[in-house]
Amino acid sequence: MTIRFLKTKAVLSRHCTVEEAEDIVQWLINNPKGELNMREVTHLHTASLQAIAATGNRISVLPDDPFYTQALQRLGRA
């Protein structure tokens, strides 16, 4: 997976693996008003999903994949 951490956004793409979960949650904690752009996510490991669920950050762009979009919408952050 590629994560690009910008000033106010984290852009996630392709495979979000267990290895990236810690980086994701750390950025989300350090940037409580930061948003996630997940348009290009094709696979989301449950550890990454839990990292996202554990924070109050907004998902500004949902994945194109309908399965992951539905799962993330249930978090109420989109």
Backbone bond lengths (Angstrom), bond angles and torsions (degrees), N, CA, C in turn:
res aa  C-N    CA-C-N  psi(-1)  N-CA   C-N-CA  omega(-1)  CA-C   N-CA-C  phi
1 M - - - 1.435 - - 1.512 110.19 -
2 T 1.265 113.62 153.69 1.448 120.05 173.88 1.516 107.83 -113.64
3 I 1.317 115.54 126.73 1.465 120.90 172.58 1.515 106.54 -116.62
4 R 1.304 115.14 127.07 1.460 119.44 172.65 1.518 106.68 -112.32
5 F 1.310 115.39 115.61 1.456 120.50 178.79 1.522 108.25 -93.97
6 L 1.312 115.20 112.38 1.453 121.65 177.60 1.525 108.64 -101.64
7 K 1.311 117.01 -177.69 1.459 120.31 -176.99 1.530 112.76 -60.71
8 T 1.331 116.86 -44.72 1.460 119.78 -176.54 1.524 113.00 -122.23
9 K 1.333 117.63 2.07 1.461 121.35 -177.69 1.518 111.07 -140.24
10 A 1.326 113.89 148.03 1.461 120.58 168.17 1.525 105.82 -113.50
11 V 1.314 116.24 125.49 1.462 121.39 -178.95 1.525 107.49 -104.91
12 L 1.328 115.43 113.79 1.458 121.89 -179.37 1.520 108.94 -102.86
13 S 1.332 116.77 141.37 1.459 119.66 178.36 1.521 110.34 -147.42
14 R 1.304 114.07 158.43 1.458 124.77 -179.92 1.522 112.98 58.23
15 H 1.321 118.10 -130.74 1.473 122.76 -175.20 1.533 110.89 -87.67
16 C 1.321 115.88 118.98 1.461 121.54 173.88 1.528 106.80 -94.21
17 T 1.299 116.77 103.35 1.457 121.82 -174.11 1.524 111.40 -95.49
18 V 1.321 114.69 173.65 1.456 121.08 178.82 1.532 110.69 -61.53
19 E 1.311 117.35 -31.11 1.468 120.82 -178.61 1.528 112.43 -64.56
20 E 1.339 117.53 -29.83 1.458 120.58 -178.61 1.530 113.38 -86.74
21 A 1.301 117.84 -12.11 1.473 121.27 -175.20 1.528 111.81 -56.55
22 E 1.315 117.54 -43.83 1.465 120.19 -179.02 1.527 111.37 -65.06
23 D 1.338 116.82 -40.56 1.467 119.93 177.85 1.526 110.91 -63.70
24 I 1.331 116.35 -40.65 1.454 120.93 -179.81 1.524 110.34 -63.38
25 V 1.331 117.23 -51.53 1.465 119.59 -177.00 1.524 111.09 -65.04
26 Q 1.310 118.68 -37.00 1.462 121.55 178.93 1.524 110.75 -63.01
27 W 1.341 116.78 -44.55 1.459 120.33 178.74 1.527 110.44 -64.80
28 L 1.330 117.23 -42.10 1.458 120.78 -179.18 1.527 111.40 -64.49
29 I 1.318 117.98 -38.83 1.469 121.71 177.68 1.526 110.44 -67.22
30 N 1.326 116.26 -42.87 1.464 120.76 -178.87 1.527 112.98 -73.78
31 N 1.321 116.99 -16.87 1.467 122.57 -179.01 1.527 109.30 -129.14
32 P 1.329 117.93 71.25 1.470 120.84 -173.62 1.525 114.29 -60.33
33 K 1.323 117.68 -21.33 1.466 120.33 176.54 1.525 111.39 -101.37
34 G 1.320 116.57 3.73 1.460 121.00 178.74 1.517 111.49 -69.14
35 E 1.318 115.91 152.40 1.464 121.98 -178.92 1.519 110.42 -117.23
36 L 1.329 113.97 159.33 1.464 121.07 178.58 1.516 110.02 -109.53
37 N 1.311 116.03 131.01 1.456 122.59 170.63 1.524 105.54 -107.99
38 M 1.327 116.29 113.73 1.471 120.59 -173.56 1.527 112.75 -119.54
39 R 1.316 117.06 19.23 1.466 121.96 -174.87 1.528 113.65 -50.31
40 E 1.314 117.96 -42.10 1.462 120.70 -172.91 1.525 114.22 -95.68
41 V 1.335 117.56 12.20 1.467 120.68 178.73 1.526 109.29 -70.31
42 T 1.332 115.37 128.31 1.472 120.36 178.58 1.524 111.67 -112.77
43 H 1.326 117.24 -15.32 1.464 122.20 177.65 1.521 107.96 -151.38
44 L 1.331 116.86 131.40 1.454 121.29 -179.15 1.523 108.95 -125.29
45 H 1.319 116.70 107.59 1.466 121.55 178.34 1.527 108.37 -64.46
46 T 1.312 116.86 146.88 1.464 120.48 -177.91 1.530 112.62 -60.08
47 A 1.319 117.76 -30.16 1.471 119.77 177.47 1.526 110.28 -65.13
48 S 1.314 116.93 -38.94 1.467 120.50 177.08 1.519 110.22 -68.30
49 L 1.312 117.67 -40.37 1.457 121.79 176.59 1.530 110.42 -61.05
50 Q 1.322 117.54 -43.26 1.460 121.35 178.40 1.524 111.28 -64.62
51 A 1.325 116.78 -37.80 1.467 120.47 177.42 1.519 110.32 -61.54
52 I 1.319 116.65 -42.22 1.462 121.36 179.07 1.527 109.98 -68.11
53 A 1.320 116.93 -42.16 1.461 121.78 -178.53 1.531 111.66 -65.93
54 A 1.320 117.48 -28.53 1.465 121.57 -176.01 1.525 113.04 -74.98
55 T 1.310 117.12 -11.19 1.460 120.56 -178.15 1.523 109.97 -114.01
56 G 1.300 116.00 170.87 1.460 120.62 178.81 1.512 113.22 -101.28
57 N 1.315 116.20 14.66 1.454 119.61 -175.92 1.525 112.50 -69.68
58 R 1.303 115.27 149.94 1.467 123.10 -178.97 1.532 110.35 -86.29
59 I 1.322 115.15 143.11 1.460 121.28 172.11 1.519 105.84 -97.64
60 S 1.334 117.09 109.07 1.458 120.74 -175.20 1.520 112.61 -81.11
61 V 1.335 116.52 -30.59 1.462 120.77 179.13 1.521 108.21 -135.46
62 L 1.328 115.62 118.20 1.469 121.35 179.63 1.527 111.00 -79.26
63 P 1.326 116.87 159.15 1.466 120.18 178.32 1.529 111.76 -63.96
64 D 1.312 116.41 154.33 1.464 121.34 174.20 1.522 110.39 -68.37
65 D 1.333 117.01 -27.75 1.462 121.82 -178.83 1.526 109.96 -70.31
66 P 1.352 117.95 120.67 1.468 120.09 -176.25 1.526 114.59 -63.17
67 F 1.329 118.15 -31.39 1.466 120.67 179.20 1.523 110.59 -63.10
68 Y 1.328 116.69 -49.35 1.463 120.33 -178.60 1.526 111.33 -70.98
69 T 1.312 117.34 -33.82 1.458 120.31 176.48 1.520 110.47 -60.65
70 Q 1.324 116.62 -46.44 1.461 120.23 -179.88 1.533 111.24 -62.63
71 A 1.326 116.73 -43.99 1.467 120.36 179.73 1.529 111.30 -61.35
72 L 1.321 116.77 -42.26 1.463 120.61 -179.16 1.525 112.58 -72.91
73 Q 1.314 117.89 -32.38 1.456 120.59 177.31 1.529 110.98 -63.74
74 R 1.294 116.57 -30.79 1.470 120.55 179.02 1.531 111.83 -66.00
75 L 1.328 116.37 -20.02 1.464 119.74 176.89 1.527 111.07 -74.50
76 G 1.324 116.75 -19.09 1.461 121.07 179.85 1.500 114.43 75.30
77 R 1.323 118.13 25.50 1.469 121.66 -178.66 1.528 112.54 -106.71
78 A 1.314 116.90 -6.06 1.473 119.98 -176.12 1.503 111.07 -94.06
